[in-house]
Amino acid sequence: MAAVGRAVFELAAYNGALLRFTGRALRTLRRGVPARELVAQVLEIGARSLPLTAISAFAIGLVMALQSLTLLKKFGVVQYAAVGVGLGVTRELGPVVTALMVAGRAGSGITAEIGSMKVTRQIDALRLLAVDPYRFLAATRIVACLIAMPLLTAISDLLGIIGGAIITTVVGGVPLGAYVDTTLYYITLADVFTGLGKTTLFGVIIGAVASWNGFRTEGGTTGVGQATTQTVVQASLMIFVSDVFLTQLLVSIGW
């Protein structure tokens, strides 16, 4: 029981510290956003993560279509494979897989960059130059993740559906027109925006966790490596847990 109590206490302390850090960083936005730094981070997080998220989403669409066809062939309704692919990609797999890829690539990069600045005292140098590191380093990266995630997810949704269309038409023999019509009929804007809405929270999680681990990095280059690993693990777990609660919330309100 003591070990369980200690684990609960440590989890609460971790979440509290992360929330305080995020709040402190976002409060600095009242003074405005460093536009040049924000644009650079959106390009770094968004554009450079696009090949990874695009390939992942396309592969997910292919696999989902293959699995759907295997099941639906037993009932002779392979034309409805588009429904499984479309709903699965737009509501769940598109947002979650994209977030995991961004956490692994961009999140670790943010932590490594800020962590390196921390151990080499460049953050202290920013303070001496009257530059708020929470605004310049943390807030810009959180906002950049918030902007980039829905854009990447929208592209992932499209590529996942295209991947599903290729398998369904080639392997399942469903006409492309029927696949498109079924997708447009059953997949609504509410389904798309449900997934995109989740990614806004995922983006904040990735940016906040990555920046926070960077700011608390200690121990030289070894500490930087440990911090980047912690970012990927912590952000991934938080994405999964938050997705469960978000999905339950959306289901309870009828979305």
NUVO-573872 format. One record per residue (C-alpha): x, y, z; residue in three letters. Coordinates in steps of 0.25 Angstrom, whole numbers, plus 5000, padded with zeros to 4 digits. Layout:
<rs>
XYZAla...
</rs>
This chain:
<rs>
500050005000Met501150095003Ala501750074989Ala500350104983Val500250234991Gly501650284988Arg501350254973Ala500050334974Val500650444981Phe501850454970Glu500850454959Leu500050564965Ala501350644968Ala501750624953Tyr500450664947Asn500350784957Gly501750834953Ala501450814938Leu500150894939Leu500951004946Arg502051014936Phe500951014924Thr500151124931Gly501451204933Arg501851184919Ala500451224913Leu500351344922Arg501551404915Thr500751404902Leu499951534908Arg501251604903Arg501051544889Gly501751434882Val503151444876Pro502651434861Ala503951394855Arg504251284865Glu502851234864Leu502851224849Val504151154850Ala503651054860Gln502351024852Val503250994840Leu504150904849Glu503050834856Ile502050824844Gly502750824831Ala503850734835Arg502950634842Ser502050624830Leu502850514823Pro502750424835Leu501350454838Thr500950434824Ala501550304822Ile500950254835Ser499550294832Ala499650234818Phe500150104824Ala499050104834Ile497950124823Gly498550004815Leu498549914827Val497149964832Met496549934818Ala497249794818Leu496649764831Gln495249814828Ser495249734815Leu495549604822Thr494449624832Leu493349684822Leu493649574812Lys492949474821Lys491649554820Phe491749594806Gly491749744809Val493149784805Val492649914799Gln492549964814Tyr494049954816Ala494050104813Ala493250124826Val494250054835Gly495450124829Val494850264829Gly494350254843Leu495550184849Gly496450284842Val495750414844Thr495250394859Arg496450314865Glu497650254857Leu497950384849Gly498050474861Pro498650374871Val499750324861Val500050464856Thr500250504871Ala501150394874Leu502050414862Met502150564865Val502450534880Ala503550434875Gly504150534865Arg503850674869Ala503650654884Gly504950594886Ser505650694877Gly505050814886Ile505450744898Thr506850724893Ala506950864888Glu506450934901Ile507250834909Gly508550864902Ser508351014905Met508050984919Lys509250904922Val510151004914Thr509551114922Arg508951184909Gln507651194917Ile508351274927Asp508951364916Ala507551394911Leu507151444925Arg508351534925Leu507951594912Leu506551614918Ala505851514909Val504851424916Asp505251284913Pro503751234916Tyr503251324905Arg504351304895Phe504651154897Leu503451094903Ala502151174899Ala502551174884Thr502751024884Arg501450994891Ile500751094881Val501451034869Ala501050894873Cys499650944875Leu499650994861Ile500350884854Ala499650764859Met498250794853Pro498950824840Leu499750694840Leu498550614845Thr497650664833Ala498750624823Ile498850484830Ser497350464830Asp497350494815Leu498550394812Leu497950284821Gly496650294813Ile497350294800Ile498150164805Gly496850104808Gly496350134795Ala497450074788Ile497349934795Ile495849934795Thr495749954779Thr496949874776Val496849754785Val495349764789Gly494849794775Gly494049914779Val493850024769Pro494550154773Leu493250234771Gly492550144781Ala493650154791Tyr493650304790Val492150314790Asp492150224803Thr493150304810Thr492450434807Leu491150384812Tyr491550324825Tyr492750414829Ile492250544834Thr492950674837Leu492650644852Ala493550514850Asp494650594844Val494550714854Phe494550614866Thr495850564862Gly496450704859Leu495950744872Gly496650634880Lys497950684873Thr497950814879Thr498050754893Leu499050654888Phe499850774882Gly499850844896Val500250714902Ile501450694893Ile501950844894Gly501750854909Ala502450724912Val503550744903Ala503850884907Ser503750844922Trp504750734921Asn505650824914Gly505650924925Phe505850824936Arg507050754929Thr508250734938Glu509550654937Gly510150694924Gly509950614911Thr509550494919Thr508450574925Gly507950624911Val507850474906Gly507050434918Gln506150554917Ala505850524902Thr505450384906Thr504550434917Gln503850524907Thr503550414897Val503050324908Val502250424916Gln501650494904Ala501250364898Ser500550314911Leu499850444913Met499350444898Ile498750304900Phe498150334914Val497550464909Ser496950404897Asp496250304905Val495550414914Phe495350504901Leu494650384894Thr493750354906Gln493350504907Leu493050514893Leu492250384893Val491450434905Ser491050564898Ile490650484886Gly491850524876Trp
</rs>
